Amino acid sequence: MAMAFICLNANAQAQNTAPGPRASVEITEYEQQAAAGDGEAMRKLAQCYEQGTGGVSRDLKEAWKWYGLAAQEGDLEAEYNIG
């Protein structure tokens, strides 16, 4: 499955190291948008948790939760990702 993951921690990418424990500004923005019912932001959060990017640890349970919520909001990519 080819997906473009937009959650990148620039420092981690530049240094070729794992992201730090602090969530990025992107994650904070996605969380705020998701709380307002934005399905795309929910999907982007899911992608970050699925890959462990954007300053969050990889957490497939959390990713699945966000994909499900995004799908409920009508996000077609999220629906595709959860089957």
N, C-alpha and C positions, 0 to 999 in steps of 0.2 A: 504494500500500500504506500504510494508516494504522496507525501503531504509536505506542504511548506509550513514549517514551524517558525512563527514570528517571534517567539520569546527567546531572545538572545541576551546573554549577559556579556556585554562588550568586553569587560575586563577579563572574564574567563576565556572568551574566545581569543583575545589577543595574547594572553599568557598561556593558552592551552591547558587550563586547569579547570577544575569543577567550580561551579558557581558557589558563592559564599552563602552563609546561612540567612542573610538579610534579603527579603523579597525586593525585587526591583520596583522602580516607579511604575513600569508597565503593569506589573501584577496588581499593585495598589489601584491603578486606574481600572483595570479589568474587574477587580472585585467591586469597586464602586458602581461601575456600569452594570455588572451582573445583578447587584442588589436592586437596581432600578428596573430589572426585567429585560436587559439586553441579551438576547440569545447568542449573538455573535461573540460578545465578551465572555459569555459562559463557555462557549466552545474554545475560545482562545485560552481561557484558564485551564480547561481540560487538557489541551495540547501541552501546556507548560507542565502540568502535573504528570502527564504521560511520559514526557521526555526528561523531566527533572531540570528544566531550564527556567530562566527568568529569576533565579534566586530561590526557587523552591525545590525541595527534595522530590525525587521521583516517588509518586504515590498513585498506584493504579486504581485503588479504591476511590480516592478523591477525584481522579480523572473520570472514572466511570460515572460518579455522581454528577459532575459538571456536564458531561456529554448528555446524560439523561435529562437534566434540566434544560439544556440548550435545545434538545430535540423537542421537548414539550413546548418550547417557545417557537418552534417551527424552523429551526436552523437545519437545513438539509444536509450539510456536511456532518453535523453531529449525528443525525439520523443514520447516515451512511456508516459512520464510524462505529456505531453500536449495533449495526446490522439490522 
